[in-house]
Every structure is written in structure tokens, then in C-alpha cells.
């Protein structure tokens, strides 16, 4: 019988970093928003498995877009949750997501672990809401709209456009 045990405790922590940008089109008559394109570049150190990294980044971006544009909980006055199932809780589907362009930058391997790898799964979830928010507010800026609370649902965008046009 062979028994082994190993524990890795790095002397320092490391984080990935990167940038994300998206392009949106907003229909001013309905508030419907279409994601036209989405690009992200992440410094995740040494890429061990490119297919897994790409899947984690794309999944994280989809989750972040969901947070920015779709996902919200709603309660009635008695505290009953209205959005308790996927019939009522909106999630992004493949038909609303653009083809993602994602690149990795391996020029700065992590110095705190022997593989040189950094995390990659959280990069999309962190950057996507900010990228979507920035793109949408940039598109709405000519109307004088400076803020909409997430999620940027079609109804919220439409109401903001209606309010801006009345002023």
C-alpha cells in the first residue's frame, strides 16, 4: 500500500488581470439590447490547458452578462419570492450572447507557484458586468441617461429612455 500526502502553501498570493470590452446596440423604441461583440484579454500566467481556460473564461463572461442584463430576484409585499424557478428567473441563453473573442497573455508567469499559473475562472464574472454597463451607458449618454441600476433589463432601459425623452 502506497500512501502519500502533499501540501502547497505559497508565500504570497497571485491574481489574474485583464481587460474586457463589448459593443451593444439598443433599440430606442423598445429598450431591447443586443450584444454585438465581446472581447477579453486575460493575463492568467502559464496556460496549462487552453481548452479548459477558454471554457472557464467564456462561462464566466456569460455569468457576468447574466448579472448585468438579466438576473434579478423579486419579492411580493409578504416576502414571497416571485423568481424562485428558471421559469421566472432570467438567465442568458446562447441566442443572446455574441461569439466571444478571448485571448490570454502568458508573458508574466506567476512567480509564487512552480507552474506559473494564475486563476482564470473568475475573470469573466468580474469584468463582464462593468464592460456591459459601460457599453450600455455609453450608448444611452446622448439621451442624458447616466445611470441605470443593474440588471439592465429591457423594461428598465425602455423606462429610462421614456423618462429622458419627457425631460
N, CA, C and O of each residue as an XYZ file, in Angstrom:
668
protein
N       0.854     -1.172      0.000
C       0.000      0.000      0.000
C       0.903      1.239      0.000
O       1.830      1.363      0.800
N       0.603      2.119     -0.899
C       1.366      3.359     -1.017
C       0.502      4.512     -0.530
O      -0.620      4.694     -1.004
N       1.006      5.275      0.394
C       0.314      6.455      0.896
C       1.217      7.655      0.669
O       2.428      7.583      0.879
N       0.624      8.746      0.244
C       1.394      9.982      0.078
C       0.513     11.165      0.428
O      -0.715     11.097      0.372
N       1.169     12.235      0.787
C       0.451     13.439      1.160
C       1.324     14.632      0.772
O       2.537     14.616      0.985
N       0.706     15.659      0.207
C       1.455     16.862     -0.161
C       0.589     18.081      0.135
O      -0.638     18.029      0.042
N       1.239     19.156      0.486
C       0.535     20.399      0.777
C       1.364     21.542      0.210
O       2.564     21.638      0.472
N       0.717     22.414     -0.571
C       1.421     23.557     -1.147
C       0.894     24.820     -0.485
O      -0.302     25.103     -0.549
N       1.764     25.566      0.140
C       1.400     26.800      0.819
C       2.323     27.913      0.318
O       3.409     28.118      0.860
N       1.881     28.635     -0.729
C       2.760     29.661     -1.287
C       2.997     30.798     -0.296
O       2.160     31.075      0.564
N       4.131     31.440     -0.429
C       4.483     32.547      0.461
C       3.698     33.807      0.131
O       3.628     34.724      0.949
N       3.114     33.864     -1.044
C       2.370     35.044     -1.464
C       1.205     34.598     -2.342
O       1.195     33.476     -2.848
N       0.232     35.476     -2.521
C      -0.929     35.186     -3.359
C      -0.755     35.841     -4.718
O       0.067     36.742     -4.886
N      -1.527     35.388     -5.675
C      -1.481     35.992     -7.004
C      -2.892     36.089     -7.563
O      -3.771     35.303     -7.211
N      -3.091     37.058     -8.431
C      -4.381     37.266     -9.076
C      -4.165     37.455    -10.562
O      -3.147     37.991    -11.000
N      -5.127     37.012    -11.314
C      -5.087     37.280    -12.745
C      -5.584     38.706    -12.975
O      -6.172     39.317    -12.083
N      -5.349     39.217    -14.149
C      -5.874     40.536    -14.503
C      -6.103     40.564    -15.997
O      -5.620     39.694    -16.722
N      -6.825     41.541    -16.452
C      -7.107     41.620    -17.881
C      -8.041     42.767    -18.188
O      -8.314     43.620    -17.344
N      -8.518     42.767    -19.401
C      -9.441     43.812    -19.847
C     -10.548     43.206    -20.691
O     -10.349     42.213    -21.391
N     -11.726     43.826    -20.610
C     -12.876     43.356    -21.365
C     -13.593     44.552    -21.957
O     -13.644     45.628    -21.361
N     -14.143     44.343    -23.133
C     -14.903     45.402    -23.799
C     -16.015     44.745    -24.611
O     -15.839     43.660    -25.166
N     -17.151     45.413    -24.671
C     -18.228     44.886    -25.501
C     -18.885     46.021    -26.269
O     -18.771     47.193    -25.911
N     -19.570     45.642    -27.324
C     -20.311     46.586    -28.155
C     -21.777     46.188    -28.087
O     -22.117     45.012    -28.222
N     -22.644     47.172    -27.879
C     -24.080     46.902    -27.792
C     -24.839     47.776    -28.775
O     -24.370     48.835    -29.189
N     -26.015     47.308    -29.133
C     -26.984     48.112    -29.884
C     -28.269     48.121    -29.081
O     -28.744     47.073    -28.643
N     -28.829     49.300    -28.889
C     -30.063     49.445    -28.114
C     -31.150     49.999    -29.025
O     -30.961     51.031    -29.670
N     -32.292     49.310    -29.079
C     -33.440     49.784    -29.844
C     -34.157     50.825    -28.992
O     -34.731     50.477    -27.961
N     -34.137     52.103    -29.401
C     -34.744     53.139    -28.562
C     -36.264     53.027    -28.442
O     -36.843     53.589    -27.512
N     -36.915     52.325    -29.346
C     -38.369     52.185    -29.277
C     -38.795     51.138    -28.262
O     -39.883     51.234    -27.693
N     -37.942     50.125    -28.024
C     -38.339     49.031    -27.138
C     -37.411     48.835    -25.938
O     -37.788     48.178    -24.968
N     -36.211     49.395    -25.994
C     -35.232     49.177    -24.934
C     -34.494     47.857    -25.063
O     -33.660     47.531    -24.219
N     -34.791     47.084    -26.119
C     -34.111     45.803    -26.327
C     -32.636     46.067    -26.632
O     -32.296     46.924    -27.448
N     -31.778     45.316    -25.964
C     -30.336     45.471    -26.136
C     -29.776     44.215    -26.769
O     -30.103     43.098    -26.368
N     -28.927     44.413    -27.765
C     -28.261     43.290    -28.424
C     -26.764     43.437    -28.221
O     -26.189     44.484    -28.517
N     -26.137     42.388    -27.718
C     -24.683     42.372    -27.603
C     -24.115     42.050    -28.975
O     -24.324     40.957    -29.502
N     -23.402     43.001    -29.548
C     -22.876     42.847    -30.896
C     -21.553     42.083    -30.877
O     -21.349     41.157    -31.661
N     -20.663     42.479    -29.980
C     -19.370     41.798    -29.892
C     -18.841     41.891    -28.471
O     -19.229     42.765    -27.696
N     -17.945     40.966    -28.151
C     -17.353     40.919    -26.819
C     -15.923     40.402    -26.939
O     -15.682     39.336    -27.505
N     -14.980     41.170    -26.399
C     -13.568     40.813    -26.470
C     -12.975     40.890    -25.074
O     -13.237     41.835    -24.329
N     -12.167     39.883    -24.721
C     -11.458     39.923    -23.440
C     -10.049     39.385    -23.617
O      -9.802     38.461    -24.392
N      -9.141     39.988    -22.880
C      -7.753     39.550    -22.842
C      -7.395     39.395    -21.372
O      -7.595     40.311    -20.575
N      -6.867     38.232    -21.021
C      -6.560     37.948    -19.624
C      -5.116     37.502    -19.463
O      -4.619     36.670    -20.221
N      -4.448     38.073    -18.456
C      -3.127     37.620    -18.040
C      -3.357     36.602    -16.945
O      -3.603     36.956    -15.792
N      -3.275     35.341    -17.312
C      -3.511     34.282    -16.335
C      -2.251     33.454    -16.096
O      -2.312     32.336    -15.584
N      -1.114     34.024    -16.477
C       0.137     33.295    -16.288
C       0.247     32.173    -17.287
O      -0.223     32.294    -18.418
N       0.857     31.095    -16.887
C       1.053     29.946    -17.763
C      -0.273     29.221    -17.973
O      -0.949     28.855    -17.011
N      -0.636     29.017    -19.233
C      -1.855     28.283    -19.567
C      -1.512     26.803    -19.618
O      -0.708     26.372    -20.444
N      -2.122     26.031    -18.735
C      -1.863     24.596    -18.662
C      -2.719     23.846    -19.684
O      -2.217     22.979    -20.400
N      -4.011     24.179    -19.751
C      -4.924     23.526    -20.679
C      -5.755     24.605    -21.373
O      -6.721     25.096    -20.789
N      -5.404     24.987    -22.605
C      -6.094     26.095    -23.286
C      -7.599     25.900    -23.421
O      -8.352     26.867    -23.303
N      -8.054     24.681    -23.665
C      -9.487     24.458    -23.835
C     -10.242     24.687    -22.529
O     -11.333     25.258    -22.540
N      -9.685     24.258    -21.426
C     -10.319     24.475    -20.132
C     -10.335     25.964    -19.792
O     -11.340     26.479    -19.302
N      -9.240     26.646    -20.048
C      -9.172     28.087    -19.787
C     -10.228     28.820    -20.608
O     -10.957     29.658    -20.078
N     -10.312     28.508    -21.896
C     -11.302     29.170    -22.753
C     -12.720     28.917    -22.248
O     -13.544     29.830    -22.224
N     -13.003     27.681    -21.843
C     -14.326     27.366    -21.311
C     -14.625     28.110    -20.024
O     -15.742     28.590    -19.833
N     -13.643     28.214    -19.135
C     -13.855     28.945    -17.879
C     -14.080     30.431    -18.143
O     -14.958     31.045    -17.537
N     -13.293     31.006    -19.043
C     -13.453     32.431    -19.349
C     -14.813     32.679    -19.989
O     -15.522     33.605    -19.596
N     -15.184     31.859    -20.974
C     -16.478     32.057    -21.638
C     -17.642     31.860    -20.670
O     -18.608     32.623    -20.698
N     -17.558     30.854    -19.825
C     -18.605     30.645    -18.822
C     -18.699     31.799    -17.844
O     -19.797     32.216    -17.473
N     -17.547     32.322    -17.422
C     -17.536     33.471    -16.514
C     -18.111     34.707    -17.167
O     -18.851     35.456    -16.529
N     -17.782     34.937    -18.436
C     -18.327     36.091    -19.153
C     -19.846     35.955    -19.280
O     -20.575     36.923    -19.066
N     -20.323     34.761    -19.627
C     -21.773     34.550    -19.723
C     -22.452     34.812    -18.382
O     -23.526     35.413    -18.334
N     -21.832     34.364    -17.297
C     -22.401     34.612    -15.967
C     -22.409     36.101    -15.653
O     -23.392     36.610    -15.115
N     -21.336     36.807    -15.977
C     -21.280     38.249    -15.729
C     -22.283     39.018    -16.565
O     -22.878     39.982    -16.083
N     -22.481     38.611    -17.810
C     -23.500     39.240    -18.663
C     -24.880     38.995    -18.073
O     -25.727     39.888    -18.075
N     -25.106     37.791    -17.570
C     -26.380     37.497    -16.916
C     -26.640     38.422    -15.747
O     -27.752     38.923    -15.581
N     -25.621     38.649    -14.939
C     -25.767     39.557    -13.802
C     -26.070     40.973    -14.279
O     -26.893     41.668    -13.683
N     -25.419     41.394    -15.335
C     -25.584     42.761    -15.809
C     -26.918     43.004    -16.503
O     -27.473     44.099    -16.407
N     -27.442     41.995    -17.204
C     -28.595     42.246    -18.069
C     -29.879     41.495    -17.719
O     -30.959     41.905    -18.145
N     -29.788     40.419    -16.961
C     -30.971     39.565    -16.822
C     -31.360     39.225    -15.395
O     -32.535     39.317    -15.040
N     -30.412     38.840    -14.580
C     -30.708     38.162    -13.330
C     -31.131     39.123    -12.225
O     -30.419     40.075    -11.905
N     -32.293     38.861    -11.652
C     -32.799     39.664    -10.542
C     -33.801     38.845     -9.739
O     -34.523     38.013    -10.289
N     -33.835     39.087     -8.458
C     -34.840     38.447     -7.620
C     -35.926     39.462     -7.301
O     -35.652     40.642     -7.085
N     -37.151     38.986     -7.277
C     -38.294     39.855     -6.985
C     -39.164     39.194     -5.923
O     -39.422     37.991     -5.969
N     -39.610     40.000     -4.967
C     -40.455     39.530     -3.876
C     -41.750     40.327     -3.853
O     -41.776     41.487     -4.264
N     -42.828     39.707     -3.373
C     -44.050     40.461     -3.169
C     -44.016     41.106     -1.787
O     -43.039     40.954     -1.052
N     -45.066     41.818     -1.436
C     -45.076     42.556     -0.172
C     -45.038     41.643      1.060
O     -44.683     42.093      2.149
N     -45.397     40.381      0.896
C     -45.354     39.429      2.013
C     -44.021     38.683      2.087
O     -43.834     37.827      2.952
N     -43.106     39.002      1.193
C     -41.802     38.355      1.207
C     -41.722     37.081      0.390
O     -40.725     36.361      0.450
N     -42.785     36.792     -0.386
C     -42.784     35.603     -1.244
C     -41.915     35.875     -2.469
O     -42.100     36.876     -3.162
N     -40.974     34.981     -2.727
C     -40.081     35.123     -3.872
C     -40.827     34.784     -5.160
O     -41.334     33.673     -5.321
N     -40.888     35.763     -6.084
C     -41.532     35.550     -7.387
C     -40.623     34.792     -8.358
O     -41.112     34.048     -9.208
N     -39.346     34.969     -8.243
C     -38.397     34.425     -9.218
C     -37.677     33.203     -8.640
O     -36.447     33.144     -8.624
N     -38.453     32.238     -8.171
C     -37.889     31.078     -7.476
C     -37.540     29.929     -8.407
O     -36.932     28.954     -7.965
N     -37.903     30.010     -9.670
C     -37.573     28.929    -10.600
C     -37.024     29.525    -11.894
O     -37.105     30.733    -12.116
N     -36.466     28.668    -12.740
C     -35.933     29.152    -14.010
C     -37.040     29.533    -14.988
O     -36.751     30.043    -16.070
N     -38.287     29.299    -14.634
C     -39.399     29.807    -15.442
C     -39.544     31.311    -15.245
O     -40.051     32.008    -16.124
N     -39.101     31.811    -14.093
C     -39.286     33.224    -13.757
C     -37.980     33.988    -13.592
O     -37.980     35.219    -13.629
N     -36.887     33.294    -13.414
C     -35.578     33.926    -13.200
C     -34.830     33.912    -14.526
O     -34.492     32.848    -15.043
N     -34.576     35.077    -15.064
C     -33.978     35.169    -16.398
C     -32.476     34.895    -16.359
O     -31.751     35.463    -15.543
N     -32.029     34.031    -17.238
C     -30.617     33.723    -17.421
C     -30.263     33.982    -18.883
O     -31.127     33.879    -19.753
N     -29.010     34.315    -19.160
C     -28.647     34.491    -20.572
C     -28.660     33.149    -21.297
O     -28.232     32.130    -20.756
N     -29.157     33.169    -22.527
C     -29.162     31.976    -23.368
C     -28.155     32.172    -24.495
O     -27.687     33.285    -24.733
N     -27.834     31.113    -25.169
C     -26.861     31.183    -26.262
C     -27.307     32.149    -27.348
O     -26.463     32.777    -27.988
N     -28.609     32.287    -27.575
C     -29.073     33.153    -28.666
C     -28.959     34.649    -28.347
O     -29.154     35.474    -29.239
N     -28.650     35.014    -27.109
C     -28.463     36.437    -26.779
C     -26.991     36.789    -26.562
O     -26.649     37.957    -26.374
N     -26.129     35.785    -26.588
C     -24.705     36.028    -26.372
C     -23.982     36.068    -27.716
O     -24.262     35.257    -28.598
N     -23.055     37.008    -27.872
C     -22.270     37.026    -29.114
C     -21.167     35.966    -29.055
O     -20.938     35.355    -28.011
N     -20.507     35.761    -30.157
C     -19.310     34.910    -30.144
C     -18.228     35.694    -29.406
O     -17.891     36.813    -29.794
N     -17.695     35.112    -28.358
C     -16.662     35.788    -27.570
C     -15.306     35.661    -28.264
O     -14.969     34.617    -28.822
N     -14.555     36.731    -28.214
C     -13.162     36.690    -28.636
C     -12.358     36.797    -27.356
O     -12.404     37.818    -26.669
N     -11.618     35.741    -27.035
C     -10.831     35.771    -25.803
C      -9.398     35.371    -26.114
O      -9.141     34.425    -26.860
N      -8.488     36.103    -25.531
C      -7.064     35.853    -25.697
C      -6.429     35.769    -24.317
O      -6.946     36.319    -23.344
N      -5.317     35.082    -24.251
C      -4.574     35.021    -22.997
C      -3.185     35.604    -23.214
O      -2.608     35.507    -24.296
N      -2.675     36.205    -22.167
C      -1.327     36.772    -22.165
C      -0.501     35.963    -21.174
O      -0.752     35.992    -19.969
N       0.466     35.258    -21.684
C       1.310     34.408    -20.830
C       2.669     35.046    -20.558
O       3.603     34.361    -20.141
N       2.784     36.346    -20.790
C       4.093     36.993    -20.679
C       4.556     37.186    -19.236
O       5.743     37.419    -19.005
N       3.659     37.095    -18.269
C       4.019     37.287    -16.865
C       3.607     36.066    -16.044
O       2.591     36.111    -15.350
N       4.379     34.968    -16.108
C       4.020     33.804    -15.289
C       4.037     34.152    -13.798
O       4.791     35.015    -13.348
N       3.211     33.476    -13.076
C       3.178     33.658    -11.626
C       4.513     33.210    -11.030
O       5.028     32.146    -11.373
N       5.054     34.011    -10.157
C       6.326     33.666     -9.519
C       6.132     32.931     -8.198
O       7.113     32.547     -7.562
N       4.891     32.729     -7.776
C       4.616     32.142     -6.462
C       4.243     30.670     -6.498
O       3.996     30.069     -5.452
N       4.198     30.078     -7.691
C       3.941     28.645     -7.760
C       4.778     28.031     -8.877
O       5.134     28.728     -9.827
N       5.090     26.778     -8.787
C       6.002     26.155     -9.751
C       5.442     26.063    -11.166
O       6.218     25.943    -12.115
N       4.127     26.115    -11.339
C       3.540     26.040    -12.673
C       3.503     27.397    -13.371
O       3.409     27.455    -14.597
N       3.575     28.478    -12.614
C       3.468     29.812    -13.198
C       2.043     30.199    -13.542
O       1.827     31.187    -14.243
N       1.059     29.436    -13.061
C      -0.348     29.665    -13.401
C      -1.006     30.612    -12.405
O      -0.651     30.660    -11.227
N      -1.972     31.360    -12.919
C      -2.823     32.228    -12.093
C      -4.260     31.751    -12.292
O      -4.514     30.902    -13.146
N      -5.187     32.277    -11.529
C      -6.590     31.902    -11.694
C      -7.171     32.455    -12.977
O      -6.712     33.480    -13.480
N      -8.191     31.776    -13.517
C      -8.829     32.294    -14.730
C     -10.349     32.225    -14.658
O     -11.019     32.898    -15.441
N     -10.906     31.457    -13.769
C     -12.349     31.262    -13.750
C     -13.151     32.480    -13.350
O     -14.295     32.642    -13.774
N     -12.556     33.344    -12.532
C     -13.314     34.494    -12.035
C     -13.195     35.731    -12.913
O     -13.946     36.687    -12.717
N     -12.288     35.745    -13.863
C     -12.046     36.974    -14.632
C     -13.280     37.427    -15.403
O     -13.582     38.620    -15.438
N     -13.992     36.498    -16.015
C     -15.183     36.883    -16.772
C     -16.304     37.405    -15.908
O     -16.993     38.353    -16.286
N     -16.497     36.792    -14.734
C     -17.595     37.215    -13.867
C     -17.351     38.597    -13.283
O     -18.300     39.320    -12.977
N     -16.092     38.966    -13.128
C     -15.767     40.273    -12.548
C     -15.814     41.370    -13.600
O     -16.349     42.449    -13.347
N     -15.261     41.106    -14.771
C     -15.162     42.141    -15.797
C     -16.412     42.364    -16.615
O     -16.658     43.482    -17.067
N     -17.209     41.327    -16.817
C     -18.363     41.435    -17.714
C     -19.412     42.453    -17.268
O     -19.859     43.241    -18.102
N     -19.830     42.481    -15.999
C     -20.832     43.489    -15.636
C     -20.356     44.921    -15.902
O     -21.130     45.761    -16.361
N     -19.094     45.191    -15.614
C     -18.568     46.544    -15.852
C     -18.482     46.847    -17.342
O     -18.791     47.961    -17.764
N     -18.065     45.865    -18.146
C     -17.977     46.085    -19.588
C     -19.349     46.341    -20.191
O     -19.511     47.249    -21.007
N     -20.338     45.546    -19.796
C     -21.700     45.722    -20.314
C     -22.275     47.051    -19.843
O     -22.865     47.788    -20.634
N     -22.108     47.362    -18.557
C     -22.618     48.623    -18.012
C     -22.017     49.809    -18.753
O     -22.731     50.740    -19.126
N     -20.711     49.778    -18.966
C     -20.052     50.888    -19.653
C     -20.556     51.045    -21.080
O     -20.807     52.163    -21.530
N     -20.706     49.937    -21.791
C     -21.188     49.999    -23.170
C     -22.614     50.526    -23.245
O     -22.936     51.346    -24.104
N     -23.468     50.050    -22.340
C     -24.865     50.489    -22.380
C     -25.000     51.961    -22.008
O     -25.730     52.703    -22.665
N     -24.306     52.383    -20.968
C     -24.400     53.801    -20.583
C     -23.767     54.702    -21.632
O     -24.217     55.832    -21.826
N     -22.739     54.225    -22.306
C     -22.156     54.990    -23.400
C     -23.164     55.148    -24.535
O     -23.277     56.224    -25.123
N     -23.895     54.081    -24.845
C     -24.910     54.151    -25.901
C     -26.060     55.069    -25.521
O     -26.658     55.703    -26.391
N     -26.377     55.148    -24.230
C     -27.507     55.964    -23.778
C     -27.112     57.404    -23.420
O     -27.979     58.242    -23.174
N     -25.830     57.683    -23.392
C     -25.356     59.012    -22.997
C     -25.963     60.154    -23.827
O     -26.300     61.185    -23.246
N     -26.120     60.027    -25.148
C     -26.722     61.136    -25.910
C     -28.125     61.521    -25.445
O     -28.577     62.638    -25.697
N     -28.811     60.610    -24.772
C     -30.147     60.908    -24.234
C     -30.078     61.515    -22.839
O     -31.110     61.860    -22.264
N     -28.882     61.649    -22.291
C     -28.721     62.205    -20.954
C     -28.852     61.169    -19.854
O     -28.920     61.533    -18.680
N     -28.888     59.899    -20.194
C     -29.011     58.836    -19.197
C     -27.623     58.533    -18.660
O     -26.715     58.176    -19.410
N     -27.473     58.683    -17.342
C     -26.164     58.495    -16.717
C     -26.080     57.257    -15.843
O     -24.980     56.822    -15.499
N     -27.224     56.675    -15.472
C     -27.181     55.509    -14.597
C     -28.489     54.742    -14.693
O     -29.569     55.322    -14.799
N     -28.361     53.438    -14.653
C     -29.487     52.516    -14.515
C     -28.988     51.424    -13.586
O     -27.887     50.904    -13.770
N     -29.782     51.077    -12.597
C     -29.373     50.016    -11.674
C     -29.423     48.662    -12.378
O     -30.369     48.355    -13.103
N     -28.383     47.863    -12.149
C     -28.389     46.514    -12.721
C     -29.499     45.689    -12.102
O     -29.860     45.922    -10.948
N     -30.040     44.753    -12.817
C     -29.715     44.386    -14.185
C     -30.364     45.350    -15.188
O     -31.431     45.912    -14.944
N     -29.684     45.513    -16.311
C     -30.162     46.381    -17.383
C     -31.198     45.632    -18.205
O     -30.937     45.265    -19.350
N     -32.364     45.406    -17.632
C     -33.412     44.680    -18.346
C     -33.995     45.570    -19.433
O     -33.856     46.793    -19.399
N     -34.640     44.941    -20.386
C     -35.259     45.687    -21.472
C     -36.248     46.720    -20.919
O     -36.292     47.853    -21.399
N     -37.032     46.338    -19.922
C     -38.009     47.265    -19.345
C     -37.333     48.469    -18.694
O     -37.783     49.599    -18.882
N     -36.256     48.247    -17.929
C     -35.557     49.362    -17.279
C     -34.955     50.319    -18.304
O     -35.021     51.538    -18.147
N     -34.371     49.752    -19.350
C     -33.780     50.594    -20.390
C     -34.876     51.387    -21.097
O     -34.710     52.582    -21.343
N     -35.980     50.748    -21.422
C     -37.101     51.420    -22.083
C     -37.672     52.538    -21.203
O     -37.952     53.633    -21.691
N     -37.845     52.258    -19.903
C     -38.346     53.290    -18.980
C     -37.370     54.462    -18.896
O     -37.801     55.615    -18.878
N     -36.080     54.195    -18.844
C     -35.080     55.270    -18.780
C     -35.123     56.128    -20.043
O     -35.010     57.352    -19.970
N     -35.288     55.489    -21.199
C     -35.382     56.240    -22.462
C     -36.640     57.090    -22.466
O     -36.586     58.257    -22.854
N     -37.773     56.537    -22.046
C     -39.038     57.301    -21.982
C     -38.909     58.494    -21.056
O     -39.334     59.597    -21.401
N     -38.323     58.284    -19.872
C     -38.142     59.361    -18.911
C     -37.228     60.446    -19.475
O     -37.512     61.634    -19.323
N     -36.158     60.057    -20.110
C     -35.214     61.020    -20.683
C     -35.863     61.839    -21.789
O     -35.583     63.031    -21.912
N     -36.708     61.239    -22.582
C     -37.357     61.956    -23.690
C     -38.425     62.934    -23.195
O     -38.721     63.919    -23.871
N     -39.007     62.669    -22.014
C     -40.005     63.586    -21.451
C     -39.388     64.836    -20.841
O     -40.068     65.846    -20.657
N     -38.091     64.764    -20.528
C     -37.452     65.899    -19.839
C     -36.957     66.934    -20.809
O     -36.397     67.949    -20.396
